[in-house]
Amino acid sequence: MVKTALSPIIAGTMNWGVWDKNLNTSEMANLINVCFENKITTFDHADIYGGYTTEASFGKALTESKINREKIQLISKCGILQNSENRPYKVKNYDYSKEYIIWSVENSLKNLHSDYLDVLLLHRPSPLMNSEEIAEAVEKLKSDGKILDFGLSNFTPSQTDLIRSKTEVSYNQIQFSATDFEAMLNGSLDHMQVNNIRPMAWNPLGTVFRENTDQTKRLKTLLADLVSKYHVGSDTILLSWVLQHPAKIIPIAGTVNVARLQQLFKATEFKLEREEWFSIWTESMGNQVP
C-alpha cells in the first residue's frame, strides 16, 4: 500500500477512554465523525492508553461510525509496559524486541479493527533498545503491509540517529507548544528538518488553559487581543503558532469538545503576522528575544 498523508491537525485519543472522558461506543463514534467532517482525519493512539483498553473501544466505535477505513489514518505507539488490569507487570519498563514490536502491532490492529497502521511509533526511548532488532521488526511489518510508515516519540536527536542508522524514520512526536518551546532551541526541530523527519506535537496548547501562572496570565492577555482580531478561539491561535514553524509540525489536539473540534481546522487557514508570532513567544518567556 502507498503511504497516505496525515491531516494537518491530528486527533489525540488518549483522553477518550477510561483514563478521562470514558466515552461509550456511540459517543466515540460521533466524535470520530465530527473529526472527519472537520478535516481531522488522522487519529493518534498508543497501545497503553486507557490501560490498554482505548484502542479496542475506538475500534468498535470506528465500525459503528461507518467511515471507510481508507479515508482516515491511524497512528499507534508501542513499547511501554506498565502495570494494569490487563498487564500485570511488576515494574514499568520498555520492550523493543522484534517479537514484542510485531506482536504489539498485530494486537493493535485487532483492537482497531484494521489491517494496517498508517504510522507506527516507538513510544519512548529505552536504554536497552537494539537498533538492528528494531529495524528487522519494522521492515517485516512494512513488507507484510501491517504498517505503512514508521517513526518515534519523545526521542532526542542522538537517539533518533541511532534508530535511523538502520531504518528510515519519518516522524518524531515531541512535546511542543507556546509554553514548552525547548525543541526549537535545543536542536531537536533543526535535526528533524535536516533529516526530513516530520514532527508531531503532543500537548500543543501547552499549559495555557490548565495553569494560572505569570506565564499563562501574560499569554491570555495577549491572546484576548488576537481572538478579537481573528474571530477564532485562543486554542486555534495557539495551534496556528505551532503550525507556522518551518519544521511543518503537526499538532495533536486532545479535546473532545465538539464545538472546539469544529473550529480547530481554522488554524490552518490564517497566518499570524510575524510580530504577533514573536509576541506570543515573548509573553511566554517573559522577556524580549535575545
For each residue, the residues with C-beta under 8 A, 3 or more apart:
1: 116 145 148
2: 148
3: 118 148 149
4: 73 118 148
5: 73
6: 10 42 73 75 118 119 250
7: 10 39 40 41 42 73 250
8: 39 243 250 265 268
9: 39 40 239 250 251 252 253 264 265 267 268
10: 6 7 40 42 43 44 75 200 250 251 252 253
11: 35 40 42 43 44 252 253 261
12: 15 44 202 252 253 254
13: 16 17 43 44 45 49 54 58
14: 19 20 44 46 49 54 254
15: 12 19 20 21 254 256
16: 13 20 21 23 28 31 49 50 54 57 58 256
17: 13 20 21 22 23 49 50 53 54 57 58
18: 22 50 51 53 54
19: 14 15 49 50 51 54
20: 14 15 16 17
21: 15 16 17 256
22: 17 18
23: 16 17 27 28 31 57 61 256
24: 27 28
25: 28 29 57 60 61 64
26: 29 30 61 64
27: 23 24 30 31
28: 16 23 24 25 31 32 57 58 60 61
29: 25 26 32 33 61 62 64 65
30: 26 27 33 34 65
31: 16 23 27 28 34 35 61 256 258 261
32: 28 29 35 36 43 58 61 62 65 67 72
33: 29 30 36 37 65 67
34: 30 31 37 38 258 261 262
35: 11 31 32 38 40 41 43 261
36: 32 33 40 41 65 67 71 72
37: 33 34
38: 34 35 261 262 264 265
39: 7 8 9 265
40: 7 9 10 11 35 36 253 261 264 265
41: 7 35 36 71 72 73
42: 6 7 10 11 72 73 74 75 118 250
43: 10 11 13 32 35 58 72 73 74 75
44: 10 11 12 13 14 75 173 200 252
45: 13 49 54 55 58 74 75 76 77 108 112
46: 14 49 76 77 78 80 121 123
47: 52 55 76 77 78 80 104 107 108
48: 51 52 77 80 82 123
49: 13 14 16 17 19 45 46 52 53 54 55
50: 16 17 18 19 53 54 55 57
51: 18 19 48 82 84 85 86 87
52: 47 48 49 55 84 86 87
53: 17 18 49 50 56 57 86
54: 13 14 16 17 18 19 45 49 50 57 58
55: 45 47 49 50 52 58 59 76 108 111 112
56: 53 59 60 111 112
57: 16 17 23 25 28 50 53 54 60 61
58: 13 16 17 28 32 43 45 54 55 61 62 111 112
59: 55 56 62 63 111 112 113 114
60: 25 28 56 57 63 64 113
61: 23 25 26 28 29 31 32 57 58 64 65
62: 29 32 58 59 65 67 69 72 112 113 114
63: 59 60 113
64: 25 26 29 60 61
65: 29 30 32 33 36 61 62
66:
67: 32 33 36 62 71 72
68: 71 72
69: 62 72 114 115
70:
71: 36 41 67 68
72: 32 36 41 42 43 62 67 68 69
73: 4 5 6 7 41 42 43 118 119
74: 42 43 45 112 114 117 118 119
75: 6 10 42 43 44 45 117 118 119 120 121
76: 45 46 47 55 105 108 112 117 119 120 121
77: 45 46 47 48 80 120 121 122 123 153 173
78: 46 47 100 101 104 105 108 120 121 122 123
79: 94 95 96 100 101 104 122 123 124 126
80: 46 47 48 77 92 94 123 124
81: 87 89 92 93 94 95
82: 48 51 87 89 92
83: 87 88 89 90 91 92
84: 51 52 87 88
85: 51
86: 51 52 53
87: 51 52 81 82 83 84
88: 83 84
89: 81 82 83 92 93
90: 83
91: 83
92: 80 81 82 83 89
93: 81 89 126
94: 79 80 81 123 124 125 126 128 129
95: 79 81 100 126
96: 79 100 101 122 126 128 129 130 133 134
97: 100 101 133
98: 101 102 133 134 136 137 140
99: 102 103
100: 78 79 95 96 97 103 104
101: 78 79 96 97 98 104 105 134 137 138 141
102: 98 99 105 106 137 140 141
103: 99 100 106 107
104: 47 78 79 100 101 107 108
105: 76 78 101 102 108 109 117 120 141 146 147
106: 102 103 109 110 146
107: 47 103 104 110 111
108: 45 47 55 76 78 104 105 111 112 117
109: 105 106 112 114 115 116 117 146
110: 106 107 113
111: 55 56 58 59 107 108
112: 45 55 56 58 59 62 74 76 108 109 117
113: 59 60 62 63 110
114: 59 62 69 74 109 117
115: 69 109 145 146
116: 1 109 145 146 147 148
117: 74 75 76 105 108 109 112 114 120 146 147 148
118: 3 4 6 42 73 74 75 147 148 149
119: 6 73 74 75 76 147 148 149 150 151 170 171
120: 75 76 77 78 105 117 138 141 147 149 150 151
121: 46 75 76 77 78 150 151 152 153 171 173
122: 77 78 79 96 125 129 134 151 152 153 155 163
123: 46 48 77 78 79 80 94 153 154
124: 79 80 94 153 154
125: 94 122 129 152 154 155 156 159
126: 79 93 94 95 96 129
127:
128: 94 96
129: 94 96 122 125 126 133 134 162 163
130: 96 133 134
131: 134 135 162 163 165 166 167
132: 135 136 166
133: 96 97 98 129 130 136 137
134: 96 98 101 122 129 130 131 137 138 163 166 167
135: 131 132 138 139 163 166 167
136: 98 132 133 139 140
137: 98 101 102 133 134 140 141
138: 101 120 134 135 141 142 147 150 167
139: 135 136 142 143 167
140: 98 102 136 137 143 144
141: 101 102 105 120 137 138 144 146 147
142: 138 139 145 146 147 148 150
143: 139 140
144: 140 141
145: 1 115 116 142 148
146: 105 106 109 115 116 117 141 142
147: 105 116 117 118 119 120 138 141 142 150
148: 1 2 3 4 116 117 118 119 142 145
149: 3 118 119 120 170 171
150: 119 120 121 138 142 147 167 168 169 170 171
151: 119 120 121 122 169 170 171 172 173 197 198
152: 121 122 125 155 159 160 163 169 171 172 173
153: 77 121 122 123 124 172 173 174
154: 123 124 125 173 174 175
155: 122 125 152 159 160 163 172
156: 125 159 160 188
157: 160 161 187 188 191
158: 161 162
159: 125 152 155 156 162 163
160: 152 155 156 157 163 164 169 172 191 192 195 197
161: 157 158 164 165
162: 129 131 158 159 165
163: 122 129 131 134 135 152 155 159 160 166 167 169
164: 160 161 167 168 169 195 197
165: 131 161 162
166: 131 132 134 135 163
167: 131 134 135 138 139 150 163 164
168: 150 164
169: 150 151 152 160 163 164 172 195 197
170: 119 149 150 151 197 198
171: 119 121 149 150 151 152 197 198 199 200
172: 151 152 153 155 160 169 188 192 197 198 199 200
173: 44 77 121 151 152 153 154 199 200 201 202 252
174: 153 154 183 188 199 200 201 202
175: 154 180 183 201 202 203
176: 180 181 183 184 189 199 201 202 204 242 249
177: 180 181 201 203 204 205 206 207 208 238 242
178: 181 206 208 219 238 241 242 280 281 284
179: 206 207 208 215 216 219 284
180: 175 176 177 203 206 207
181: 176 177 178 184 185 281 284
182: 185 186 188
183: 174 175 176 186 188 189 199
184: 176 181 188 189 245 247
185: 181 182
186: 182 183
187: 157 190 191
188: 156 157 172 174 182 183 184 191 192 199
189: 176 183 184 192 193 199 245 247 249
190: 187 193 194
191: 157 160 187 188 194 195 197
192: 160 172 188 189 195 197 198 199 247
193: 189 190 196 197 246 247
194: 190 191
195: 160 164 169 191 192
196: 193
197: 151 160 164 169 170 171 172 191 192 193
198: 151 170 171 172 192 247 248 250
199: 171 172 173 174 176 183 188 189 192 247 248 249 250
200: 10 44 171 172 173 174 249 250 251 252
201: 173 174 175 176 177 204 242 249 250 251 252
202: 12 173 174 175 176 252 254
203: 175 177 180 206 252 254
204: 176 177 201 238 239 242 249 251 252 253
205: 177 208 209 235 238 239 253
206: 177 178 179 180 203 238
207: 177 179 180 210 211 213 215 216
208: 177 178 179 205 211 216 219 220 223 234 238
209: 205 234 235
210: 207
211: 207 208 215 216
212: 216 217
213: 207 216 217
214: 217 218 286
215: 179 207 211 218 219 283 284 286
216: 179 207 208 211 212 213 219 220
217: 212 213 214 220 221
218: 214 215 221 222 283 284 286
219: 178 179 208 215 216 222 223 280 283 284
220: 208 216 217 223 224 234
221: 217 218 224 225 283
222: 218 219 225 226 279 280 283
223: 208 219 220 226 227 234 237 238 280
224: 220 221 227 228 234
225: 221 222 228 229
226: 222 223 229 230 234 237 272 276
227: 223 224 230 231 232 233 234 237
228: 224 225 231
229: 225 226
230: 226 227 236 237 270
231: 227 228
232: 227 236 237 263 266 267 270
233: 227 236 237 260 263
234: 208 209 220 223 224 226 227 237 238
235: 205 209 238 239 253 255 260 263 264
236: 230 232 233 239 240 263 264 266 267
237: 223 226 227 230 232 233 234 240 241 267 272 280
238: 177 178 204 205 206 208 223 234 235 241 242 280
239: 9 204 205 235 236 242 243 251 253 264 267
240: 236 237 243 244 267 268 270 271 272
241: 178 237 238 244 272 277 280
242: 176 177 178 201 204 238 239 245 249 251
243: 8 239 240 249 251 267 268
244: 240 241 271 272 277
245: 184 189 242 248 249
246: 193
247: 184 189 192 193 198 199
248: 198 199 245
249: 176 189 199 200 201 204 242 243 245
250: 6 7 8 9 10 42 198 199 200 201
251: 9 10 200 201 204 239 242 243 267
252: 9 10 11 12 44 173 200 201 202 203 204
253: 9 10 11 12 40 204 205 235 239 261 264
254: 12 14 15 202 203
255: 235 260 261 264
256: 15 16 21 23 31 261
257: 260 261
258: 31 34 261 262
259: 262 263
260: 233 235 255 257 263 264
261: 11 31 34 35 38 40 253 255 256 257 258 264
262: 34 38 258 259
263: 232 233 235 236 259 260 266
264: 9 38 40 235 236 239 253 255 260 261 267
265: 8 9 38 39 40 268 269
266: 232 236 263 269 270
267: 9 232 236 237 239 240 243 251 264 270
268: 8 9 240 243 265
269: 265 266
270: 230 232 240 266 267
271: 240 244
272: 226 237 240 241 244 276 277 280
273: 276 277
274: 277 278
275: 278 279
276: 226 272 273 279 280
277: 241 244 272 273 274 280 281
278: 274 275 281 282 289
279: 222 275 276 282 283
280: 178 219 222 223 237 238 241 272 276 277 283 284
281: 178 181 277 278 284 285 289
282: 278 279 285 287 288 289
283: 215 218 219 221 222 279 280 286
284: 178 179 181 215 218 219 280 281
285: 281 282 289
286: 214 215 218 283
287: 282
288: 282
289: 278 281 282 285
290:
